[in-house]
Amino acid sequence: MSLDIDDILAELDRDTTVVDNISSDNFPNANNNRHKLTKDYSLSPNSSLDTTTVPQHNNSSSGKKKVISSIEDFSKLMTLWKNERCSPDLLPYPHLLMKRMLIRIQEQMEHLEILSMNFFEAQGNNSSDNRRNMSNAPVNNNKMLPLLCMEAELERVKFVIRSYLRCRLAKIDKYSIYLRQINEQYLNEEINEENDDDADDDDKENPSSLRISPLEKLLSPEEIRYHQSHFSLLLNLLNESVLKYMPDELQAVNDTEASINMIDEPDYNKFVFIKVKGPPNNLYDTDPLLKKRTHPDIYYYSITIPETKEDIDLIIGSIYIVRYSLIKNLLLDEKIELL
Amino acid sequence: MYGDLANKLIIEAKRTEQLTQKYLDAALNSDNGGIRNDFNGNETIIPMYNDELIYNILKEVNQLKQNTEYLQHIKQEEEETKDQLKDVLSGHSNDKIRKCQYFVNLLCLERNKRCLMAYQRMRSDIIDKMVWNGLIGSNNMYNNGSKRSGYNELSHYEQEYMSQYKNLIDEMNSESELWSSIEIMGNMNPPSDIFIDIRVLKDIGEIQTEYGTFNFVKDSQFYVRQSDVERLIQQGYVQKI
């Protein structure tokens, strides 16, 4: 396969500028549309680049019976990413979503590889067949454009996940002792409960080993491993360089008895911007927290500021600035999102 | 005065933080290929570990510790002899002074500990960032040819920590499917162009990519896919133009 790399690169240059113009006009929309477009491609690996409409239903990547479209996943990912970046606290890790995203990315990467290989083969044949005839360049350009869009889109999805995970890792580093404490508290509770269980053997239906610890819910297995290893490394460093020279009673790293608490905790009182989304799928009647004000029909959540005993109505579709602690539960139920 | 040394340390830590922030920001945000350009062998990202100051603070800690022990000892002795000493008034005021002395000593101890911990934590955070930003390759990759070998500005334990942390990240990177497929060490700026112009700063040799093989000779220019050369940009081998 003889390839003139400079020719291809020159063509690529023109194409990327075109893509760029589109995307810079209106980023979120363009990105979504492209997402749809390219995911459609990914679902039909055998079809040629020219066929665009393929039903979303033949998606085999999600293990559940209910098929979750890649668009839904993507918008979920975007929401989670924004929430994670805006919240002072570490939010639960979306285990299933991330698994699906990983499969999708890998599929898309493989698919792209096949496509680009086909493309280059075709290109190589073309250019060797009609080397003198340069009129085939525009055709190649047209074929190259979707490929480039898909690649740009893949890079963007990868960036979002990367940014999301790195943001989480930064928080894990920052609150590592705090997270450890949560886990220790849980383990202690569990040991106590186990002792209780031993006392009365009737209660064997809910073995505590099956329960998920809060840390396992909050973090992915990788993050748990990272958290533990990094913490032990850090502890080692602090021990060797500072703590071991300290008097015995001051050697603990998680010193809470001293005049100042030495454990960094998330600032739950931080103010955050929120947008009220309402219950999923607009099922207003099924949400017990949701209140309704007639005339005109307005749905809202009511929260109370403890300090001033003031009620706030969070009307669906509006944007507010509130303390994080007040809306944490609504956020976890995905009824609001952070901005 | 007790606590002055620790204060110095904290001021230094603060200065370090500001200095490194500048470098790391440059490394994170620079579009033209890492920080290697404005950052030569003479300058270092992280200032020297302040061995002497730390040592002196630890000496002060020892001194304070001895003070508290002495004060406790005196107090005990006093309590034992309290029955014989019937002078309640003078005993009372003495007791108050001792308590106050003891408390001040304890607070100084605590403060020194906090300052030392903060200093160390700040440095370890910087090391973390250096690892993540790919500023630490293997030792010979980093500033090869310069007189610096290793990381002299780090203390022995910090060097150990750094290499262990780097191993941890590398290991997790290679073991976790998710981490490696999204290139978690990759660029934290939103991707704009898939293909970029680069200039090769150091001889690397042949690089295989999806789009063919490139021979990266010094001072040559290429138009390549950004994700293919991301690591090379971070390590300062090539420059984005």
Interface residues (C-beta under 8 A of the other chain):
Chain A: L3 I5 I8 L9 L12 D13 T16 D20 M98 L102 I105 Q106 M109 E113 S116 F120 L148 E151 A152 E155 R156 K158 F159 I161 R162 S163 L165 R166 D173 S220 E222 R225 Y226 S229 H230 L233 L234 N236 L237 L238 E240 S241 V242 L243 Y245 M246 P247 L250 V253 D255 A258 S259 I260 M262
Chain B: I54 L58 V61 K65 L107 L109 E110 K113 R114 L116 M117 Q120 R121 S124 D125 D128 W132 S155 Y157 E158 E160 Y161 Q164 Y165 L168 M172 S176 E177 L178 W179 S181 I182 E183 I184 G186 N187 M188 P190 P191 S192 D193 I194 F195 E210 Y211 G212 F214 Y223 Q226 S227
